[in-house]
Amino acid sequence: MLAGVEGGKNNWQTNVWECGLSAVAGWGFGVSICAASGVGVPLMGACGYLGAKSAVTLWAAMTEATGGV
């Protein structure tokens, strides 16, 4: 698989950066959904965690589907 990676399209630094950004964005999205739904402060951490996990999973799926382009 690594032999198929071409000239800088897919490298580990970019993958780590993009995965981290998707986790942060997912955390924010999860917390905002929690706040908008009226669940309140007690579950904000859990909502953020689930949002971050979902965003990272979606990022990985899209990266695989597009070949890291």
VMD Tcl script that builds the backbone (N, CA, C; Angstrom):
set m [mol new atoms 207]
animate dup $m
set s [atomselect $m all]
$s set {name element resname resid chain x y z} {
  {N N MET 1 A 0.816 -1.191 0.000}
  {CA C MET 1 A 0.000 0.000 0.000}
  {C C MET 1 A 0.864 1.261 0.000}
  {N N LEU 2 A 1.915 1.270 0.795}
  {CA C LEU 2 A 2.773 2.456 0.841}
  {C C LEU 2 A 3.448 2.724 -0.494}
  {N N ALA 3 A 3.659 1.672 -1.264}
  {CA C ALA 3 A 4.289 1.864 -2.571}
  {C C ALA 3 A 3.383 2.644 -3.518}
  {N N GLY 4 A 2.077 2.631 -3.252}
  {CA C GLY 4 A 1.137 3.334 -4.114}
  {C C GLY 4 A 0.970 4.808 -3.789}
  {N N VAL 5 A 1.572 5.269 -2.691}
  {CA C VAL 5 A 1.437 6.676 -2.312}
  {C C VAL 5 A 2.338 7.511 -3.208}
  {N N GLU 6 A 1.780 8.517 -3.823}
  {CA C GLU 6 A 2.527 9.324 -4.781}
  {C C GLU 6 A 2.874 10.685 -4.210}
  {N N GLY 7 A 4.080 11.129 -4.495}
  {CA C GLY 7 A 4.616 12.453 -4.240}
  {C C GLY 7 A 3.890 13.396 -3.319}
  {N N GLY 8 A 3.805 13.115 -2.047}
  {CA C GLY 8 A 3.304 14.071 -1.089}
  {C C GLY 8 A 1.796 14.194 -1.000}
  {N N LYS 9 A 1.045 13.423 -1.767}
  {CA C LYS 9 A -0.415 13.501 -1.665}
  {C C LYS 9 A -0.889 13.047 -0.292}
  {N N ASN 10 A -0.233 12.036 0.234}
  {CA C ASN 10 A -0.668 11.445 1.488}
  {C C ASN 10 A 0.565 11.205 2.358}
  {N N ASN 11 A 0.739 12.011 3.384}
  {CA C ASN 11 A 1.868 11.798 4.286}
  {C C ASN 11 A 1.387 11.829 5.730}
  {N N TRP 12 A 2.187 11.304 6.619}
  {CA C TRP 12 A 1.731 11.145 7.990}
  {C C TRP 12 A 1.505 12.473 8.690}
  {N N GLN 13 A 2.298 13.507 8.376}
  {CA C GLN 13 A 2.096 14.799 9.027}
  {C C GLN 13 A 0.728 15.373 8.676}
  {N N THR 14 A 0.372 15.286 7.411}
  {CA C THR 14 A -0.934 15.784 6.979}
  {C C THR 14 A -2.046 14.961 7.606}
  {N N ASN 15 A -1.865 13.659 7.665}
  {CA C ASN 15 A -2.885 12.797 8.263}
  {C C ASN 15 A -3.098 13.115 9.735}
  {N N VAL 16 A -2.015 13.294 10.484}
  {CA C VAL 16 A -2.133 13.612 11.907}
  {C C VAL 16 A -2.817 14.965 12.079}
  {N N TRP 17 A -2.412 15.954 11.296}
  {CA C TRP 17 A -2.994 17.296 11.381}
  {C C TRP 17 A -4.489 17.257 11.058}
  {N N GLU 18 A -4.858 16.625 9.954}
  {CA C GLU 18 A -6.260 16.578 9.550}
  {C C GLU 18 A -7.109 15.774 10.530}
  {N N CYS 19 A -6.561 14.695 11.051}
  {CA C CYS 19 A -7.296 13.895 12.026}
  {C C CYS 19 A -7.522 14.697 13.302}
  {N N GLY 20 A -6.502 15.415 13.748}
  {CA C GLY 20 A -6.644 16.270 14.931}
  {C C GLY 20 A -7.665 17.367 14.725}
  {N N LEU 21 A -7.627 17.993 13.560}
  {CA C LEU 21 A -8.609 19.043 13.262}
  {C C LEU 21 A -10.027 18.485 13.222}
  {N N SER 22 A -10.187 17.305 12.667}
  {CA C SER 22 A -11.529 16.720 12.618}
  {C C SER 22 A -12.019 16.379 14.025}
  {N N ALA 23 A -11.114 15.950 14.905}
  {CA C ALA 23 A -11.502 15.658 16.286}
  {C C ALA 23 A -11.958 16.922 17.004}
  {N N VAL 24 A -11.220 18.017 16.814}
  {CA C VAL 24 A -11.589 19.283 17.460}
  {C C VAL 24 A -12.925 19.790 16.914}
  {N N ALA 25 A -13.091 19.727 15.603}
  {CA C ALA 25 A -14.351 20.165 15.000}
  {C C ALA 25 A -15.511 19.283 15.461}
  {N N GLY 26 A -15.279 17.987 15.535}
  {CA C GLY 26 A -16.317 17.068 16.002}
  {C C GLY 26 A -16.689 17.316 17.447}
  {N N TRP 27 A -15.685 17.625 18.266}
  {CA C TRP 27 A -15.947 17.950 19.674}
  {C C TRP 27 A -16.865 19.169 19.755}
  {N N GLY 28 A -16.527 20.205 19.014}
  {CA C GLY 28 A -17.355 21.411 19.011}
  {C C GLY 28 A -18.762 21.145 18.504}
  {N N PHE 29 A -18.869 20.333 17.470}
  {CA C PHE 29 A -20.176 19.994 16.911}
  {C C PHE 29 A -21.008 19.213 17.929}
  {N N GLY 30 A -20.384 18.249 18.595}
  {CA C GLY 30 A -21.099 17.460 19.603}
  {C C GLY 30 A -21.583 18.309 20.760}
  {N N VAL 31 A -20.727 19.215 21.234}
  {CA C VAL 31 A -21.102 20.089 22.344}
  {C C VAL 31 A -22.227 21.035 21.923}
  {N N SER 32 A -22.156 21.562 20.718}
  {CA C SER 32 A -23.207 22.482 20.273}
  {C C SER 32 A -24.549 21.769 20.113}
  {N N ILE 33 A -24.527 20.525 19.648}
  {CA C ILE 33 A -25.778 19.760 19.551}
  {C C ILE 33 A -26.339 19.507 20.939}
  {N N CYS 34 A -25.474 19.191 21.875}
  {CA C CYS 34 A -25.894 18.950 23.246}
  {C C CYS 34 A -26.527 20.218 23.836}
  {N N ALA 35 A -25.899 21.350 23.603}
  {CA C ALA 35 A -26.415 22.613 24.131}
  {C C ALA 35 A -27.747 22.972 23.473}
  {N N ALA 36 A -27.843 22.774 22.163}
  {CA C ALA 36 A -29.066 23.128 21.439}
  {C C ALA 36 A -30.238 22.216 21.802}
  {N N SER 37 A -29.932 20.976 22.155}
  {CA C SER 37 A -31.002 20.034 22.473}
  {C C SER 37 A -31.522 20.212 23.891}
  {N N GLY 38 A -30.839 21.012 24.690}
  {CA C GLY 38 A -31.281 21.259 26.055}
  {C C GLY 38 A -30.811 20.220 27.048}
  {N N VAL 39 A -29.895 19.360 26.661}
  {CA C VAL 39 A -29.387 18.329 27.572}
  {C C VAL 39 A -28.652 18.973 28.740}
  {N N GLY 40 A -27.905 20.012 28.450}
  {CA C GLY 40 A -27.257 20.767 29.506}
  {C C GLY 40 A -25.829 20.364 29.782}
  {N N VAL 41 A -25.287 21.010 30.798}
  {CA C VAL 41 A -23.871 20.887 31.138}
  {C C VAL 41 A -23.455 19.480 31.571}
  {N N PRO 42 A -24.263 18.719 32.297}
  {CA C PRO 42 A -23.784 17.417 32.775}
  {C C PRO 42 A -23.313 16.465 31.679}
  {N N LEU 43 A -23.878 16.559 30.498}
  {CA C LEU 43 A -23.515 15.626 29.432}
  {C C LEU 43 A -22.685 16.261 28.327}
  {N N MET 44 A -22.240 17.498 28.515}
  {CA C MET 44 A -21.472 18.184 27.471}
  {C C MET 44 A -20.199 17.421 27.109}
  {N N GLY 45 A -19.494 16.905 28.094}
  {CA C GLY 45 A -18.267 16.158 27.825}
  {C C GLY 45 A -18.530 14.910 27.003}
  {N N ALA 46 A -19.594 14.202 27.352}
  {CA C ALA 46 A -19.944 12.986 26.613}
  {C C ALA 46 A -20.344 13.316 25.182}
  {N N CYS 47 A -21.109 14.391 25.012}
  {CA C CYS 47 A -21.516 14.795 23.657}
  {C C CYS 47 A -20.295 15.185 22.832}
  {N N GLY 48 A -19.370 15.903 23.440}
  {CA C GLY 48 A -18.150 16.291 22.738}
  {C C GLY 48 A -17.317 15.088 22.352}
  {N N TYR 49 A -17.211 14.132 23.270}
  {CA C TYR 49 A -16.443 12.915 23.000}
  {C C TYR 49 A -17.049 12.131 21.835}
  {N N LEU 50 A -18.359 11.958 21.858}
  {CA C LEU 50 A -19.018 11.229 20.771}
  {C C LEU 50 A -18.893 11.975 19.450}
  {N N GLY 51 A -18.980 13.299 19.496}
  {CA C GLY 51 A -18.797 14.091 18.282}
  {C C GLY 51 A -17.396 13.937 17.722}
  {N N ALA 52 A -16.394 13.970 18.604}
  {CA C ALA 52 A -15.000 13.831 18.165}
  {C C ALA 52 A -14.755 12.451 17.564}
  {N N LYS 53 A -15.256 11.403 18.219}
  {CA C LYS 53 A -15.074 10.042 17.693}
  {C C LYS 53 A -15.756 9.882 16.344}
  {N N SER 54 A -16.944 10.441 16.212}
  {CA C SER 54 A -17.674 10.342 14.944}
  {C C SER 54 A -16.943 11.082 13.837}
  {N N ALA 55 A -16.431 12.263 14.143}
  {CA C ALA 55 A -15.733 13.057 13.126}
  {C C ALA 55 A -14.456 12.365 12.661}
  {N N VAL 56 A -13.716 11.774 13.585}
  {CA C VAL 56 A -12.484 11.069 13.210}
  {C C VAL 56 A -12.817 9.844 12.356}
  {N N THR 57 A -13.888 9.146 12.702}
  {CA C THR 57 A -14.309 7.993 11.903}
  {C C THR 57 A -14.702 8.424 10.496}
  {N N LEU 58 A -15.450 9.512 10.388}
  {CA C LEU 58 A -15.832 10.024 9.072}
  {C C LEU 58 A -14.615 10.490 8.287}
  {N N TRP 59 A -13.669 11.135 8.966}
  {CA C TRP 59 A -12.441 11.573 8.289}
  {C C TRP 59 A -11.695 10.364 7.721}
  {N N ALA 60 A -11.557 9.314 8.535}
  {CA C ALA 60 A -10.841 8.118 8.082}
  {C C ALA 60 A -11.555 7.466 6.897}
  {N N ALA 61 A -12.870 7.414 6.953}
  {CA C ALA 61 A -13.630 6.817 5.852}
  {C C ALA 61 A -13.476 7.627 4.568}
  {N N MET 62 A -13.545 8.935 4.672}
  {CA C MET 62 A -13.411 9.780 3.484}
  {C C MET 62 A -11.986 9.734 2.930}
  {N N THR 63 A -10.997 9.674 3.815}
  {CA C THR 63 A -9.611 9.581 3.363}
  {C C THR 63 A -9.389 8.275 2.611}
  {N N GLU 64 A -9.945 7.200 3.131}
  {CA C GLU 64 A -9.828 5.900 2.459}
  {C C GLU 64 A -10.572 5.911 1.126}
  {N N ALA 65 A -11.764 6.478 1.113}
  {CA C ALA 65 A -12.581 6.476 -0.102}
  {C C ALA 65 A -11.962 7.307 -1.223}
  {N N THR 66 A -11.294 8.390 -0.853}
  {CA C THR 66 A -10.718 9.273 -1.872}
  {C C THR 66 A -9.247 8.987 -2.129}
  {N N GLY 67 A -8.682 8.049 -1.419}
  {CA C GLY 67 A -7.270 7.734 -1.595}
  {C C GLY 67 A -6.345 8.770 -0.996}
  {N N GLY 68 A -6.839 9.541 -0.055}
  {CA C GLY 68 A -6.000 10.535 0.616}
  {C C GLY 68 A -5.739 11.781 -0.192}
  {N N VAL 69 A -6.559 12.038 -1.171}
  {CA C VAL 69 A -6.359 13.220 -2.023}
  {C C VAL 69 A -6.981 14.419 -1.367}
}
mol reanalyze $m
mol bondsrecalc $m
mol representation Tube
mol addrep $m
